[in-house]
Amino acid sequence: MFSCDDIEINGKLMVASLPLEPNALNVPLPITPSGVIYNNGCTAIGNPIQITEILATLTVAPNIDPGVNSIGGNLGVLRVIGKGSPTDIIFGTEKGPIGMTVIGNIAIWTVATTTIKGAVEGKGALTWNGVKLFKGVKEESGAKSDNGAKTQNGAQVKAGAQTDVGARATAGPTTGATQIRQDAAIAAAQALAGKGFDIPHPTKKDHRLRYICLEGPEVGAYLRGTLKDSDTIELPDYWTKLVYPESITVNLTPVGHYQELFVEKIEWGSRIKVKNNAGSAINCYYTIFAERITNDKLQVEYKGLTPDDYPGDNTEYALGGWDYARHKGEPKSPSL
């Protein structure tokens, strides 16, 4: 052992416990530039008192030089000052992944900005922008995708499966049995495949009429069918009292071969005359739409927080889960 103040080495500093000649090891030495320290054994850096045993190729302990300004009161700190690229720190090689174990308090870890590109357990990429802090245990299985902001304060416990399709917004607290009842009502409303209406028949005594509705920005009604070897589509007799005749529109689709089809006229809101300009027989599918007659024309957009804020006559409309929850199946209007 010897000691000196400074040693300047312009080439490489090579330390070995075995011969480093290529012929002795029967493998070529790595080509390295000047300024590289090559140690054929293990390297220990820092306070030797705290390095009780060598368990790794590189062991780092707190420094003991009071003149060195380190973070956290001369704790053992590894700091890499790079150019800000994702390759400033590299773990592993292309030949295979490596494992990493953190011994300490994960809560003191600070992530300023980090992006992890590549696979997380071989499935997709994980990206963090900003700080993410975990306290306690977090376990996730399966896929999770979040777009936009999410803020949670306090505890959240979920048991069982949850599936959300479309937008969901919650304002104000919901707890206990109230939340369970609300979730049950929403699930029941979403399970209804068709929203419809059931009214006294407009033209037949002691009859009722039930339609299941399409969803759109009008109170609409439709018919569809096939027209073959005829030039007239007969509409149901009750359409004269059910829809506005001037709102009727017709779509025609030729079947079998090209036909120059067009709607010649709509007579009294009860029948539709179709012509074929080519003069051949008519064979087509048809779809007919019309707007229903209502006392209050539908207002598609309005200011409000619940359906009760609708500015028009709400008694004309059956609003899926909202009305079922409020009226429990009872009609909102005595006329129904």
C-alpha positions as CSV (number, residue, x, y, z in Angstrom):
1,M,0.0,0.0,0.0
2,F,1.2,3.5,-0.8
3,S,-0.2,7.0,-0.6
4,C,0.3,10.1,-2.6
5,D,-1.4,13.4,-3.3
6,D,-2.3,13.3,-7.0
7,I,-1.7,10.8,-9.9
8,E,-2.4,11.9,-13.5
9,I,-3.0,9.1,-15.9
10,N,-3.4,10.0,-19.6
11,G,-4.3,6.5,-20.7
12,K,-6.3,3.8,-18.9
13,L,-6.1,2.7,-15.3
14,M,-6.4,-1.1,-15.2
15,V,-6.7,-3.1,-12.0
16,A,-6.9,-6.9,-12.2
17,S,-6.9,-9.9,-9.9
18,L,-6.3,-12.1,-13.0
19,P,-3.9,-11.7,-16.0
20,L,-5.4,-9.2,-18.5
21,E,-3.4,-10.4,-21.6
22,P,-5.7,-11.8,-24.3
23,N,-3.8,-15.0,-24.6
24,A,-4.1,-15.8,-20.9
25,L,-7.9,-15.4,-20.8
26,N,-8.3,-16.6,-24.4
27,V,-10.7,-13.6,-25.0
28,P,-10.0,-10.2,-26.5
29,L,-10.0,-7.2,-24.2
30,P,-12.7,-4.6,-24.8
31,I,-11.6,-1.6,-26.8
32,T,-11.9,1.4,-24.6
33,P,-10.9,5.1,-25.0
34,S,-8.6,6.9,-22.6
35,G,-10.0,8.0,-19.3
36,V,-11.6,4.6,-18.6
37,I,-11.0,2.8,-15.3
38,Y,-11.1,-1.0,-15.9
39,N,-11.3,-3.2,-12.8
40,N,-11.3,-6.9,-13.4
41,G,-12.7,-7.4,-9.8
42,C,-15.3,-5.5,-7.8
43,T,-15.3,-1.8,-7.1
44,A,-16.2,-0.1,-3.8
45,I,-16.7,3.6,-3.5
46,G,-17.3,5.6,-0.3
47,N,-17.0,5.0,3.5
48,P,-15.3,1.6,4.0
49,I,-16.8,1.3,7.5
50,Q,-20.3,1.0,6.0
51,I,-19.2,-1.5,3.3
52,T,-19.2,-4.6,5.5
53,E,-19.2,-7.0,2.5
54,I,-18.9,-7.0,-1.2
55,L,-22.1,-8.4,-2.8
56,A,-22.0,-6.6,-6.2
57,T,-19.7,-5.6,-9.0
58,L,-20.2,-1.9,-7.8
59,T,-20.9,-0.9,-4.2
60,V,-21.6,2.7,-3.3
61,A,-21.6,3.9,0.3
62,P,-21.9,7.4,1.9
63,N,-18.8,9.6,1.4
64,I,-16.7,10.6,4.4
65,D,-15.1,13.8,3.0
66,P,-16.8,16.8,4.7
67,G,-15.6,19.0,1.8
68,V,-17.9,17.2,-0.7
69,N,-21.4,18.8,-0.9
70,S,-23.7,15.8,-1.2
71,I,-27.5,15.6,-0.8
72,G,-29.1,14.6,2.4
73,G,-26.2,15.0,4.8
74,N,-23.5,13.0,3.0
75,L,-25.8,10.0,2.3
76,G,-24.8,7.6,-0.4
77,V,-26.1,9.3,-3.5
78,L,-25.8,8.2,-7.1
79,R,-26.4,11.1,-9.4
80,V,-26.1,11.0,-13.2
81,I,-25.8,14.4,-15.0
82,G,-26.5,13.8,-18.6
83,K,-27.8,15.5,-21.7
84,G,-31.4,14.7,-21.0
85,S,-31.9,11.8,-23.3
86,P,-33.6,8.5,-22.5
87,T,-30.3,6.7,-22.8
88,D,-28.5,8.6,-20.0
89,I,-29.0,5.6,-17.8
90,I,-29.1,2.1,-19.3
91,F,-30.0,-1.1,-17.4
92,G,-29.4,-4.4,-19.2
93,T,-28.6,-5.1,-22.8
94,E,-30.5,-6.1,-25.9
95,K,-29.8,-9.8,-25.1
96,G,-32.2,-9.8,-22.1
97,P,-33.8,-7.8,-19.3
98,I,-32.4,-7.4,-15.8
99,G,-34.2,-7.1,-12.4
100,M,-34.1,-4.2,-10.0
101,T,-34.8,-4.2,-6.2
102,V,-35.2,-1.0,-4.2
103,I,-34.4,-1.3,-0.5
104,G,-35.7,1.7,1.3
105,N,-38.8,3.9,1.6
106,I,-40.4,4.2,-1.8
107,A,-42.4,7.3,-0.6
108,I,-39.2,9.4,-0.6
109,W,-38.6,8.8,-4.3
110,T,-39.3,11.9,-6.4
111,V,-40.1,11.7,-10.1
112,A,-39.8,15.1,-11.8
113,T,-40.4,14.0,-15.4
114,T,-39.9,10.5,-16.7
115,T,-41.1,8.5,-19.7
116,I,-40.8,4.7,-19.8
117,K,-40.9,3.6,-23.4
118,G,-41.2,-0.1,-24.2
119,A,-42.8,-3.0,-22.5
120,V,-44.1,-3.2,-18.9
121,E,-44.4,-7.0,-18.3
122,G,-44.4,-7.2,-22.1
123,K,-47.7,-5.3,-22.6
124,G,-47.7,-1.8,-23.9
125,A,-45.9,1.3,-22.7
126,L,-46.1,3.3,-19.4
127,T,-45.7,7.0,-19.5
128,W,-45.6,9.5,-16.6
129,N,-45.6,13.2,-17.0
130,G,-45.2,15.1,-13.8
131,V,-45.0,13.5,-10.3
132,K,-46.7,10.3,-9.3
133,L,-46.6,9.2,-5.7
134,F,-47.8,5.9,-4.3
135,K,-48.3,5.4,-0.5
136,G,-49.2,1.9,0.6
137,V,-50.0,-1.0,-1.7
138,K,-51.4,-0.7,-5.2
139,E,-52.2,-3.8,-7.3
140,E,-53.6,-3.7,-10.8
141,S,-54.5,-6.6,-13.1
142,G,-55.6,-6.2,-16.7
143,A,-55.6,-3.1,-19.0
144,K,-56.2,0.4,-17.8
145,S,-56.4,3.6,-19.9
146,D,-57.0,7.1,-18.6
147,N,-57.4,10.1,-20.8
148,G,-57.7,13.5,-19.2
149,A,-57.4,14.6,-15.6
150,K,-58.3,12.4,-12.6
151,T,-58.2,13.6,-9.0
152,Q,-59.1,11.6,-5.9
153,N,-58.9,12.7,-2.3
154,G,-59.5,10.1,0.4
155,A,-60.0,6.4,0.3
156,Q,-61.6,4.4,-2.6
157,V,-62.5,0.8,-2.3
158,K,-64.0,-1.3,-5.1
159,A,-64.9,-5.0,-5.0
160,G,-65.9,-6.9,-8.1
161,A,-66.1,-5.9,-11.8
162,Q,-66.8,-2.4,-13.1
163,T,-67.4,-1.5,-16.7
164,D,-68.0,2.0,-18.0
165,V,-69.0,2.8,-21.6
166,G,-69.3,6.4,-22.6
167,A,-69.0,9.5,-20.4
168,R,-69.6,9.4,-16.7
169,A,-69.7,12.5,-14.5
170,T,-70.3,12.7,-10.7
171,A,-70.8,15.9,-8.8
172,G,-71.0,16.0,-5.0
173,P,-70.5,13.1,-2.5
174,T,-72.4,9.8,-2.7
175,T,-71.9,7.4,0.1
176,G,-73.3,4.3,1.7
177,A,-76.8,2.9,0.8
178,T,-77.6,6.0,-1.3
179,Q,-74.8,5.2,-3.7
180,I,-75.8,1.5,-3.9
181,R,-79.4,2.5,-4.8
182,Q,-78.1,5.0,-7.4
183,D,-75.8,2.4,-9.0
184,A,-78.6,-0.1,-9.1
185,A,-81.0,2.4,-10.7
186,I,-78.4,3.4,-13.4
187,A,-77.6,-0.3,-14.1
188,A,-81.3,-1.1,-14.5
189,A,-81.8,1.9,-16.8
190,Q,-78.8,1.0,-19.0
191,A,-80.0,-2.6,-19.2
192,L,-83.2,-1.5,-21.0
193,A,-82.6,-2.2,-24.7
194,G,-85.4,0.0,-26.0
195,K,-86.9,3.3,-25.0
196,G,-90.4,3.7,-26.2
197,F,-93.9,5.0,-25.7
198,D,-97.3,3.4,-25.1
199,I,-100.3,5.7,-25.8
200,P,-104.1,5.4,-26.5
201,H,-104.5,4.5,-30.1
202,P,-105.1,7.7,-32.2
203,T,-107.7,6.1,-34.5
204,K,-109.1,2.9,-33.0
205,K,-111.4,2.7,-30.0
206,D,-110.3,0.5,-27.0
207,H,-106.8,0.1,-28.5
208,R,-103.3,1.3,-27.5
209,L,-100.2,1.9,-29.6
210,R,-96.7,1.1,-28.5
211,Y,-93.5,2.1,-30.5
212,I,-89.9,1.6,-29.5
213,C,-88.0,4.7,-30.6
214,L,-84.9,5.4,-32.6
215,E,-82.6,8.0,-30.9
216,G,-82.1,11.3,-32.6
217,P,-82.7,15.0,-32.5
218,E,-86.5,14.7,-33.2
219,V,-89.5,12.8,-32.0
220,G,-89.3,10.5,-35.0
221,A,-91.3,7.6,-36.5
222,Y,-90.2,5.3,-39.2
223,L,-91.4,2.5,-41.5
224,R,-89.5,0.1,-43.8
225,G,-90.3,-2.6,-46.2
226,T,-90.1,-3.9,-49.8
227,L,-92.0,-2.5,-52.8
228,K,-92.3,-5.0,-55.7
229,D,-94.4,-4.9,-58.9
230,S,-96.3,-1.9,-57.5
231,D,-95.9,1.9,-57.5
232,T,-97.7,2.7,-54.2
233,I,-96.5,2.4,-50.6
234,E,-99.5,2.5,-48.3
235,L,-98.9,4.1,-45.0
236,P,-100.7,3.0,-41.8
237,D,-104.0,4.8,-41.4
238,Y,-103.1,6.2,-38.0
239,W,-100.1,8.1,-39.5
240,T,-102.5,10.9,-40.6
241,K,-102.9,11.7,-36.9
242,L,-99.5,10.6,-35.7
243,V,-96.9,12.5,-37.8
244,Y,-96.6,15.8,-39.7
245,P,-97.4,14.9,-43.3
246,E,-94.9,17.6,-44.6
247,S,-92.1,16.0,-42.6
248,I,-92.3,12.6,-44.4
249,T,-89.1,11.6,-46.2
250,V,-88.5,8.4,-48.3
251,N,-85.3,6.4,-49.1
252,L,-85.5,3.9,-52.0
253,T,-82.9,1.2,-52.7
254,P,-83.2,-0.8,-56.0
255,V,-83.1,-4.6,-55.8
256,G,-81.6,-6.9,-58.4
257,H,-80.6,-4.3,-61.0
258,Y,-80.2,-0.5,-61.5
259,Q,-83.5,1.3,-61.6
260,E,-84.2,5.1,-62.0
261,L,-86.5,5.3,-59.0
262,F,-87.9,8.5,-57.6
263,V,-90.8,9.6,-55.4
264,E,-93.5,11.1,-57.6
265,K,-95.7,12.4,-54.8
266,I,-97.0,11.8,-51.3
267,E,-100.8,11.8,-51.2
268,W,-102.6,13.1,-48.1
269,G,-99.9,11.7,-45.8
270,S,-101.3,8.2,-46.4
271,R,-99.7,6.8,-49.5
272,I,-96.5,7.4,-51.5
273,K,-96.3,7.1,-55.3
274,V,-93.0,5.8,-56.7
275,K,-91.9,5.9,-60.4
276,N,-89.2,4.2,-62.4
277,N,-87.9,6.5,-65.1
278,A,-86.5,3.5,-67.0
279,G,-90.0,2.2,-67.5
280,S,-89.2,-1.3,-66.0
281,A,-90.9,-2.9,-63.1
282,I,-90.3,-1.6,-59.6
283,N,-88.4,-3.8,-57.1
284,C,-86.9,-1.9,-54.1
285,Y,-86.5,-1.5,-50.4
286,Y,-87.8,1.6,-48.8
287,T,-87.3,3.4,-45.5
288,I,-89.7,6.2,-44.5
289,F,-89.1,8.8,-41.7
290,A,-91.4,11.4,-40.2
291,E,-91.7,13.7,-37.2
292,R,-94.4,12.9,-34.7
293,I,-97.1,15.4,-33.9
294,T,-96.5,16.9,-30.4
295,N,-98.0,19.7,-28.4
296,D,-94.5,20.9,-27.5
297,K,-91.8,20.6,-30.3
298,L,-88.7,18.9,-29.0
299,Q,-86.0,21.3,-27.7
300,V,-82.8,19.3,-28.3
301,E,-80.3,21.5,-26.3
302,Y,-81.2,23.4,-23.2
303,K,-79.5,24.8,-20.1
304,G,-79.9,22.8,-16.9
305,L,-78.5,20.1,-14.6
306,T,-81.3,17.5,-14.7
307,P,-84.3,16.6,-17.0
308,D,-86.5,18.6,-14.6
309,D,-84.9,21.7,-16.0
310,Y,-86.3,21.1,-19.5
311,P,-88.0,24.4,-20.6
312,G,-90.8,22.7,-22.5
313,D,-93.6,20.2,-21.5
314,N,-92.0,17.2,-19.9
315,T,-95.2,15.2,-19.7
316,E,-95.0,14.3,-23.4
317,Y,-91.7,12.5,-23.0
318,A,-90.7,9.2,-21.4
319,L,-87.0,9.6,-20.3
320,G,-85.7,6.1,-19.8
321,G,-84.1,5.6,-16.4
322,W,-85.0,9.1,-15.1
323,D,-88.8,8.6,-15.3
324,Y,-88.7,5.0,-14.2
325,A,-86.8,6.1,-11.0
326,R,-89.1,9.1,-10.4
327,H,-92.5,7.7,-11.3
328,K,-91.9,3.9,-10.8
329,G,-93.8,3.1,-14.0
330,E,-96.8,5.3,-13.3
331,P,-97.7,7.7,-16.1
332,K,-96.7,11.4,-15.7
333,S,-99.9,12.6,-17.3
334,P,-103.5,11.5,-16.6
335,S,-104.1,11.3,-20.3
336,L,-101.7,8.4,-20.5
